[in-house]
Amino acid sequence: MVRIHQRAPTFHLNMRFRPIAIACVLAGITLLLYAFRLTATPPTATESAFNVQAQSIHAGHTPLFFHVRDEHWLQPLAVYANAAARTIGGDDVSGRLASTVAGAISVALVFLIAHEITGQAWVGIVAALILMVTPAHWSFAQLGTDAIFPVPAILLWLWNLLRFLKGDSLRSLVAAAILLGLVAYAHPAGPLTATFLWMLTLVVARRRNRARLFISTMVFGTAWLPAAAWFFRHFDTYADTFGRWFVFSAHLRSPLDGLRAFMNAGTLGNRASLYWGFWDPSWLFFSARDAAPLLMIAAPLIAIGILRCLRHLPRDTAALLIGTALITPLAGATFGVTHYLSDAAAVLPVLALLSAFGVDQLVRLATRRPLQDRVAVGAVDGWDSDEAAPQA
């Protein structure tokens, strides 16, 4: 009897860290897969711009935003990641190597998020594999630009927020705020995307402890202080950076004018048209002229996964997942480019999650097993929701 009590904590600890071990294995497989033939093609002009700025860091040039030419500026996260990869010998493919690491981390995080929701390791593996072979994600993870860099930060925000919804942990909520604040420095669409997603956070968590929501909102606000300090010293750079990506300079001086411009019927109509075009199934799944960004088989699985979320997940969790999928592409619609997936790459892992839920739904219908998601039943950490934890 004493021997059982002595071994139970160790066994439980192993079960608790098993998902992390699986996530690391999936990240390693993804890294090997994506890193294959990284040098097969020469860097594009866009990749070369990131390489040049990364080289300038080694020469002692360390700004917050990097000026390429005219009104073209780069966000810092991808450039500094490129420079870090360059220190280990990445050379001209350092940007691609950094993107590959970000893509591999994203695959691991998708597994952890799916496991956090369902408690089923195999569902997380399915979600990770779907993301791993999604053509658009594969392409962005082999491209030495900033397209893939918001993805890990947004997934970490999502994972921490799910943990907060389950346990009301202030630490998880603060971590979600910090990571979402980091998105503002990852991509031109990042500042607006981070703002929209934090608004979603407050809506989903509105019934929780208000003091914790206030503290985390203050933490989210502090993530913008480096940008504020930069613009205080170099305000002439605002117009070509946040002034194009977030809030126009004129609207910053006169918020009411900005609100009226935003509510203009022509502006709203143009952005709505671009947003609807982003979700065009004929482009997302069935494009004949170019390779479709998503797998064709994912189309029905996503639809089934959405129904699974609406019917079987807790309301807050379902609102968080579907809301993230709908909100992430909104910022890209402000740039006036059609099919702007490179401005909304973070939507890909959410769609992979929904696809995996669709697979799980089909399997459970075929086997006639009841649906019991981990977040819904509050299972013990490390144990599947369909299993009982061992008794000491």
C-alpha positions, 0 to 999 in steps of 0.5 A: 500500500505504501509502495502505491502511494510512493509511485503515484506522484511520479506516474502522474508527473509523467502523464502531465509532461507527456503532451509536452514530449509529444509536442516536441517530437512533432516540432522536430519532425516539422523542422526536419521536413520544412528545412529540407531544400531550404537552399533550393531557390535563391532569396526573393527581393522581399527576403533580401530586404530582411537579410540586409536589415539583419546584417545591419544589426551585426554592424551595430544598427539596432532600431525598433523599426527598420527602414527599407526604402521610401515608405517601406518599413519592417517590423522588428521580430522577424529581422532580429530572428533573422539576425539570430539565425545568422549568428549560427551560420544561416547566411542568405537563408537565415530568414528562412531558417528562422521562419522554419523554427517558427513554423515548427513551434506553431505545429507543436502549439496546435497539438497542445491547444487541441489536447488542452480542449479535448484531452485526447492526444490523438486529436492534437496529433491530427491537428498538428499533422493537418497544419504541418501539411497545409500548403500555405503554412508550409510555404510561409514557414520556408519563406524568409519574411515576417508572414509566419512570425505572428502565428506562434505568439497568437497560438501561445495567447490562445493556449494561455487564455484557454488555461485561464478559462479553465482555472482562472489563473492570473499568471496564464492571463498575464502571459496571454496579454504579454504574448498578444502584445508581442504580436504588435511587433511581428507583422504590419497587420499585428497591431490591429490584430492584437487589438482586436484579439484583446477585445475578444479576450475581454468579451470571452472573459467578461464574467471572470474576476474584473481585477485580473482582467484590469491587471492583464489589460494594463500588462497588454498596454505596457507591451506598446510602450517600446513603440510609444517611446520610439515614436516619441523620439522619431515621430516622423517615422509614424506615418509610414509605420503605425500610420499605415498599419494601425491608425493614420497620423491625422486620425491620431490627432483627431479621433472623431475624424478617424471614426467618421472615416472608418464608418464611411460606407465606401471604406466599409464596403471595400473592406467587407469585399476584401474580407469576403474574398479572403473566405472565398472557398474556390480560392482557399480549397479549389484553386486551379490556377495556383496551388490552393492554400488549404487542403481540399479535404479540409473544407468539409472537416472545418464545417463539421468542426464548427458544428462540433464547437457550437454543439459540444464545447463550452460557450466561451471556448467555442466563441474563442476559437471561432472568434479568433478565426473570424477576427485574424483576417480583419486587419489584412482587409485594411491593406487593400490587397486581395487574398491577403493570406500572408497578412493573416497566416495565424488563421491557418492553425485555427482552421487546422484545429477545426479540421481535427475536431471534424475528424474527431466528430466523424470518428465518434459518430462512427464508433458511437462514442459520446463527446466529452471535451476536457474543458467542458468536464474539467478533467485532471491535467494529463488525463484524457477526459474519457478516462479516470485518474488512478486512485491512490 
